[in-house]
Every structure is written in structure tokens, then in C-alpha cells.
Amino acid sequence: MLVKSFLLPEPLQHYIAANWIHEPEHLERLRIETSELKNSGMQIGPDQGVLMGILAKLIGAKRYLEVGVFTGYSSTSVALALPDDGEIVACDVSDEFTSMARKYWAEAGVAGKVSLHLAPAVETLDRLLAEGHVGSFDMAFIDADKPNYPNYYERVVPLLRPNGLLLIDNVLWNGKVADPEANDEDTNIIRALNARIHNDTRVEACLIPIGDGLTIARKK
């Protein structure tokens, strides 16, 4: 499916896919290959990839930070939008999944823009902070293990420059955040983070009902 939103009826999803999505051939092949994996639901939809690329271009992004690479759809989408001297710092723990990402970075001609860090993302983010990268990233995306979302958020915000953008995926959690009967750990963590961002004076944010819910926060 080209549009991954539980909020939209199927006819509207097909309409959007047919009229608003131009998916490069290598990204289409990446999406199809990923769909054969048991964890394929972790991949963002092409509609979200288009949005992320447009946002990167709008703010003139050159440095992009990604927490949670999976098979590389989001990082490839943004890499294609960055200038030739653009840079991506990509954080993940899976050599298996990111091997597919590396394959498609090469096919898309953007491998030279990507620095992949295979380690717990908290460790990588702490190292970036310690090495003086505060305020040096134009855009960041968090789409990884939900229990660590608060830890990622508190580290990524300082790494962004003023007017930089932070995107956070799965903030509606298939609607469970609005279900009073849903009180599992992941749901409660996402609820708490959503409330934290809403009241965080360091950013101004909105929630876009695309995919599974996407927060877009501008650092002040």
C-alpha cells in the first residue's frame, strides 16, 4: 500500500496514491522488497517519504539525523533531497536490516552522504553531544524503539539548530493513545511524550495525521 494511514478510508488512500505520489523506481523496489519481511510494518509509506523530502528542501537542510533506519526508506528519501554536500548520521542496531539500506543508498547514488552508526542510539547521540555537535543538525527523525522515545527526544532537541525540524513517527500508535482502555507500556510512553512536546517551550509542534501519526516540531 502506497498510503499507510489507518485514519483514511481505502478509496481516499487509493486517490492519494494515484494523484499525489511520485515514487522513484529504486524506492519502489526498496518498498516492495521490504514488504516481504515479517517486520515490514515498520517501514514508512511513500507519502511520508515525499513529505520528508519536501521539508528537507524547504528548510535547506544539509545535516540530517535519523534514529531508526530499518531498511532505509526514510533516509533514502531525505538523502535524495539533500544537496551534494549533504550529510546523514544514521543510528540503528541491526546489521541485517541496514544491509538493505546500504544496498539502496548505493543504488540511489547517496551512499557517500550517509554515516551509519551501528550501536544503541542513546550511545551515539551522547557521543555527538560530547563531541560538540550541539545545534549542528538541520533536521532529525525518530522512528525506533518506543521505550526510548523520551531519551531520544531529550538528546536530539539540543543537537538541532534553531529553526531545525524534528519529526517523530508513530505518535498516534494506531489510535491507542486515544483509547482509555489501552495502558500498555509503549502506549503510555508515547502519550507522555506527546504531552511533553505539547508543553515544551523549546519547540512549537503540530501533529500530522499521516501514516501512524507524525509529529513535526520546530526548535525555537
Secondary structure, DSSP 4 states (H G I P E B T S, - for coil): -----TTS-HHHHHHHHHHH----HHHHHHHHHHHTSTTGGGSPPHHHHHHHHHHHHHTT--EEEEE--TTSHHHHHHHHHS-TT-EEEEEES-HHHHHHHHHHHHHTT-GGGEEEEES-HHHHHHHHHHTT-TT-EEEEEE-S-GGGHHHHHHHHHHHEEEEEEEEEE-SSGGGGGG-TT---HHHHHHHHHHHHHHT-TTEEEEEE-STT-EEEEEE-
